[in-house]
Amino acid sequence: MKKEFVIGTESYDVLLNKTQGQYHLNVSERQLAIQAEEVGRGEYLVHVDGRKQRAFVAVDDENTYIHIEGKAVTVQRIDLFEKIMGGDGGGGSDSSLLAPMPGTVISVNCEPGQQVAEGDVLMVIESMKLETTVAAPRDGIVEQVNFSAGDTFDQKALLVSLKAEGE
C-alpha cells in the first residue's frame, strides 16, 4: 500500500506492507522491518531492523506524534485521494494553530503583537508523556495566545493564532 507522509518540510512516499505481524517499509532506497508491541496506553516497544526502542505515540485525524530516543517527531499523513482531488491533504490553516490532542501547556514563547518567523517555537505542549513543539508555520504577527504555562486544553483547541503583516 502506498502512503505519503510529511516530516518537517520533507515529503516521503512510502510503500507499506504487513506480513506476519511485521511492517515492511520502503522509503526511497531504504527498506525497514518494524514490529511494535504496545506496553501501555500510547507506549510501545518498537523493533526496527532488530534494534529495540521505547516510543510514545499519539494520533489525531491528520498527524502521528512520536517521541523516541529523546526526539519528538510529527508525521503528517497525507490523504492521497484528497490530494488527487485538489485538497491540501491536511486541516486547519496557516493562521490557526490547533491542539493535535488534549494536553497541558509546558511553556509559552510568544505574546500578542510579537513578530515571528516561520519555524519559531511559539509554545511547547505535553500529552501522554510526549512533548510537542508548536512552531510558526509562516512569518507573521501573533494575534492571540489562548493558554498559559500549566493550562490544560482539549483536542482541536485554538492555541495560537497568527496574522500576516499588514492585516
C-alpha positions in Angstrom: 0.0 0.0 0.0 1.4 3.4 -1.0 1.3 6.2 1.6 2.7 9.7 1.7 4.0 11.3 4.9 5.4 14.7 5.7 8.0 15.1 8.4 9.1 18.6 9.0 9.3 20.1 5.5 10.2 16.8 3.7 7.7 14.6 1.9 8.2 10.9 1.8 6.5 8.3 -0.5 6.3 5.0 1.5 5.4 1.5 0.4 3.9 -0.3 3.4 3.3 -4.0 3.6 2.3 -6.1 6.6 3.2 -9.7 6.9 3.2 -12.0 10.0 2.8 -9.1 12.4 5.7 -7.1 10.9 5.6 -4.0 8.8 7.9 -3.6 5.9 8.6 0.0 4.8 10.3 1.0 1.6 11.3 4.7 1.9 13.2 6.0 -1.1 16.1 3.5 -1.4 15.9 2.3 2.2 14.0 -0.8 3.5 12.9 -1.2 7.1 11.4 -4.0 9.0 9.4 -2.8 12.0 7.4 -4.5 14.8 5.6 -2.7 17.5 4.3 -4.1 20.8 2.0 -1.9 22.9 3.2 -2.0 26.5 0.9 0.8 27.9 -1.5 3.4 26.7 0.3 5.1 23.9 3.6 3.4 24.8 5.3 0.9 22.5 8.3 -1.3 22.4 9.5 -0.9 18.8 11.8 -3.2 17.0 13.4 -1.5 14.0 15.7 -3.8 12.0 16.3 -5.9 15.2 17.0 -2.9 17.4 14.6 -2.3 20.4 13.4 1.2 21.3 10.7 2.6 23.6 8.4 5.0 21.9 5.4 7.1 22.9 2.8 7.6 20.2 -0.3 9.8 20.0 -2.5 10.1 16.9 -5.1 12.5 15.7 -7.1 12.8 12.5 -4.1 14.1 10.4 -0.9 13.5 12.4 1.1 10.9 14.3 3.2 12.3 17.2 6.2 10.1 18.1 8.6 10.6 21.0 11.5 8.2 20.6 15.1 8.3 21.8 14.7 11.8 23.2 13.3 13.2 20.0 9.8 14.4 19.2 8.6 13.9 15.6 5.4 14.9 14.0 4.4 12.8 11.0 1.6 14.3 8.8 -0.3 11.7 7.0 -1.4 12.8 3.5 -4.7 11.7 2.2 -3.7 10.7 -1.4 -7.4 10.8 -2.6 -7.9 14.3 -1.3 -4.5 15.4 -2.8 -5.5 14.0 -6.2 -8.9 15.7 -5.9 -7.2 19.1 -5.3 -7.3 19.3 -1.5 -4.3 20.1 0.6 -4.3 16.8 2.5 -4.4 18.5 5.8 -6.6 20.5 8.1 -6.5 23.9 9.8 -4.9 26.9 8.3 -1.6 28.8 8.5 -3.3 31.2 10.9 -4.9 28.9 13.5 -2.6 26.6 15.4 -4.9 23.9 16.9 -4.1 21.4 19.6 -3.5 18.0 17.9 -4.6 16.2 21.1 -5.7 17.1 24.7 -2.8 18.1 27.0 -1.0 20.7 29.1 0.9 23.8 28.1 4.6 23.4 29.2 5.8 26.8 28.0 4.7 29.8 26.0 7.3 31.6 24.0 5.3 34.3 22.3 2.8 37.1 23.1 0.2 39.0 21.1 1.7 41.6 18.7 5.0 39.8 18.5 6.5 39.3 15.1 7.6 35.7 14.4 9.3 33.9 11.6 8.5 30.5 10.1 9.8 27.8 12.4 9.9 29.9 15.6 8.8 28.0 18.6 5.6 29.5 19.9 4.6 27.0 22.5 5.6 23.6 24.0 2.8 21.3 24.9 2.6 17.8 26.5 0.2 15.0 26.1 0.7 11.3 27.2 4.3 12.0 28.2 5.0 13.4 24.7 6.3 16.9 24.4 5.5 18.6 21.2 6.7 21.9 19.9 4.2 24.3 18.3 6.1 26.3 15.7 5.1 29.1 13.4 4.0 27.7 10.0 4.9 31.0 8.3 6.1 34.5 9.1 3.5 36.7 10.7 2.4 38.5 13.9 1.0 36.7 16.9 -2.7 37.7 17.1 -3.9 35.6 20.0 -2.4 33.3 22.7 -5.2 31.4 24.4 -3.3 29.5 27.1 -0.5 30.0 29.7 2.0 27.5 31.1 0.2 24.9 33.2 -3.1 25.3 31.5 -4.9 22.2 30.1 -6.7 22.1 26.8 -8.9 19.9 24.7 -8.1 18.4 21.2 -8.5 21.0 18.5 -8.4 23.9 20.9 -7.1 27.1 19.4 -3.6 27.5 21.0 -2.2 30.4 19.0 -3.4 32.5 16.0 -1.3 34.4 13.6 -2.0 37.2 11.1 0.0 38.3 8.2 1.9 41.6 8.4 -0.4 44.4 7.3 -3.6 42.6 8.1 
